[in-house]
Amino acid sequence: MGWQEIFTAISLVLLIEGLIPFISPNTYRIFIHKMSKLNDDNLRIVGLVSIILGLILLFLNNHN
């Protein structure tokens, strides 16, 4: 994987992450407020689930 692919991936993450607060800032604010109240263990579980889903999507995308 070259630098161009890495920058493309980072750009797509930023684009998707930016869409949510742009489309619905109040819902995003509520979501962030609720996330900030999670304890470390629950927050780690959310992160782990996100990582696993990302890996599954990458696997499915690269094997079609």
C-alpha positions, -999 to 999 in steps of 0.1 A, spaced: 0 0 0 14 33 -10 10 68 5 -18 77 -20 -40 49 -6 -33 59 30 -42 95 23 -73 83 4 -83 62 34 -77 90 59 -97 114 36 -126 91 35 -126 87 73 -126 125 77 -154 129 51 -176 103 68 -169 116 103 -177 151 92 -210 142 76 -226 132 108 -223 165 127 -229 185 95 -262 167 88 -275 166 124 -255 186 148 -279 183 177 -281 145 174 -243 143 172 -240 165 203 -263 142 222 -244 111 210 -210 126 220 -224 136 254 -237 100 260 -203 86 249 -184 108 273 -204 93 302 -194 57 293 -168 41 316 -134 31 301 -144 -6 297 -176 2 278 -158 27 256 -131 1 248 -159 -24 238 -174 3 215 -139 8 200 -134 -30 196 -167 -34 178 -158 -6 155 -125 -22 147 -140 -56 140 -167 -41 118 -141 -22 99 -120 -53 94 -150 -73 82 -159 -45 57 -123 -44 44 -122 -82 41 -155 -83 22 -144 -54 0 -111 -70 -9 -125 -105 -16 -153 -96 -41 
